[in-house]
Amino acid sequence: MQTAVKNLAPNVAVIGGGPAGLMAAEVLAAAGVQVDVYDAMPSVGRKFLLAGKGGMNLTHSEPYEAFLSRYGARREEIAPLLDQFGPDALRAWVQALGIDTFVGSSGRIFPTDMKAAPLLRAWLHRLRQAGVRFHMRHRWLGWDEADAMRFETPQGARTKSADAVVLALGGGSWARLGSDAKWVPLLTQRTVPVAPLQPSNCGFDVSWSEYFRGRFAGQHLKSVAILLDDGSGDQPPTRKQGEFVITANGVEGSLIYALSAGLRDRIVADGSTVIKLDLLPDWPLQRVIDEVARPRGARSWSSHLQSRLGLKGVKTGLLRELVSAADFIEPLFLAHAIKALPLTLLAPRPIDEAISSAGGVAFDGLDQQLMLKALPGVFCAGEMLDWEAPTGGYLLTACLACGRAAGHGVLNWLP
């Protein structure tokens, strides 16, 4: 009597337990594929949890065309992924996990409790219920001669085989959470094109005086604007308003991060770059000129600026730091400095301090399914691809969209 052979579900390995990897795992498990998730850390989603520590920014509610523009030079590559899983789809997906969301005053979308942990717990529960298996403390070391995956584990070296692989290994920022970019040589030696990793959403070095550093490091500059010209003189300067922080080494914070890609690229090209700070962005220049020019009597310049313009603390400190003593007492020059104070940025901070990274697996090394052309059956997703975006939910949205696309790419590729 002949025994029937049971048809086994295909097995797919997902290497990397961040948002992109978990989304790929969800898509695959929902299609009946046996999914094994491997991660070098003791638990998954560590960067996701830390990113949500101050309020879990899921995505953004701005018009879709404006949303797409946030991906800059990679808009064309990211747009097809977001067309399939964009901000509205992400919000519906979170709702299906039992997490309500709301739109903040800035247009950013958050869970109602502002926390990442409940969302991650609900997601992992759903993945386990779907049969996804998790293997922690498994550091991927590439492939052996038989193309089996190699892992370093607490029990020693192990090899695993799978019908397909999704790599979702992150970029090069926050190495302590698992995104250490050790995958780069493992792929380049297999002729996979990888653009050099660079810091993104990062701070920048400034040559502060010891006095200024000691007095103002850690203080917030609120209600300021940055003016950034294109160098040609043909276009008006880019102007963006917000806030940032003075650090011992330079500057960081949301307003700096929003412009960091362009600032970094200018520094790479020219060795440094200059931004101009508008310390009173809601005041017209002529009003500032008129107020500075008023007689100050016996008052000091600092008292005069506080009395007439409300300038004090770190803003006055910046003026003292960046304007010469001779120019500080010239009312017209000082008024123009208040509205366009030049600040030289010397270098981006190291990549491990950055919120995210640019560079990674080049899109021309991938097919439309996010499969590596050099390695059939191996797909890539998330921040390890060569794209970047500012903070504000854009990073998470694209990572999830990449993971979903890679999962569907695997399903289309499997026999």
CORSULJO-V748890 format. One record per pair of residues at least 24 apart in sequence whose C-alpha atoms are under 7 Angstrom apart, sorted by the first residue. I is the first residue (numbers start at 1). GAP is how many residues later the second one is. Records with the same first field share a line. If there is no record, write none. Layout:
I: GAP, GAP
This chain:
9: 24, 25
10: 24, 153
11: 24, 151, 152
12: 24, 150, 151, 152, 153
13: 24, 149, 151, 152, 153
14: 24, 151, 152, 153
15: 24, 151, 152, 153, 154
16: 151, 152, 153
17: 27, 28
18: 26, 27, 30
19: 26, 380, 381
20: 148, 361, 362, 379, 380, 382, 383
21: 147, 382
23: 377, 380, 381
24: 379, 380, 382, 383
25: 382
26: 101
27: 377, 380, 381
28: 379
29: 101, 102, 103
30: 100
34: 98
35: 97, 98
36: 96, 97, 98
37: 96, 97, 98
38: 96, 97, 98, 100
39: 96, 97, 98, 99, 100
40: 96, 97, 98, 99, 138
41: 95, 96, 137
42: 94, 95
43: 93
46: 131
47: 130
49: 67, 68
52: 63, 64
53: 62
55: 59, 60
56: 54, 55, 58, 59, 60
57: 51, 52, 53, 335, 336
58: 51, 52, 335, 338
59: 28, 49, 50, 333, 334, 335, 338
60: 27, 47, 48, 49, 332, 333
61: 46, 47, 48
62: 45
70: 319, 320
71: 317, 318
74: 313
81: 320, 321, 324
82: 316, 319
85: 316
86: 311
87: 310
97: 25, 26
108: 284
142: 44
164: 213, 214, 246
165: 212, 213, 214
166: 212, 213, 214
167: 212, 213, 214
168: 212, 213, 214, 216
169: 215
170: 212, 213, 214
171: 185, 186, 212, 213
172: 25, 179, 180, 185
173: 178, 179, 180, 181, 182, 183, 184
174: 178, 179
175: 177
191: 183
192: 173, 182
193: 168, 169, 172
194: 166, 167, 168
195: 164, 165, 166, 167, 191
196: 163, 164
197: 160, 161, 162, 163
198: 153, 159, 160, 161
199: 151, 152, 155, 157, 158, 159
200: 60, 61, 154, 155, 156, 157, 158
201: 56, 57, 59, 153, 154, 155, 189
202: 50, 55, 58, 146, 147, 152, 153
203: 48, 49, 53, 54, 145, 146
204: 46, 47, 48, 141, 142, 143, 144, 145
205: 44, 45, 46, 140, 141, 142, 143, 144
206: 43, 44, 138, 139, 140
212: 109
213: 35
216: 30, 98
217: 29, 30, 31
218: 27, 28, 29
219: 26, 27
220: 24, 25, 26
221: 24
223: 58
224: 53, 54, 55, 56, 57
225: 52, 53, 54, 56
226: 49, 50, 51, 52
227: 48, 49, 50
228: 47, 48
257: 133
258: 132
264: 84
267: 80
272: 72, 73, 74, 75
273: 71, 72, 73
274: 68, 69, 70, 71
275: 67, 68, 69
276: 64, 65, 66, 67
277: 62, 63, 64, 65
278: 60, 61, 62, 63
279: 36, 59, 60
280: 58, 59
285: 54
288: 47
289: 43, 46
292: 39, 43
293: 38
357: 31
358: 28, 29, 30
359: 26, 27, 28
360: 24, 25, 26
361: 24, 25
362: 24
369: 36, 37, 40
370: 36, 39
379: 27
380: 26
381: 25
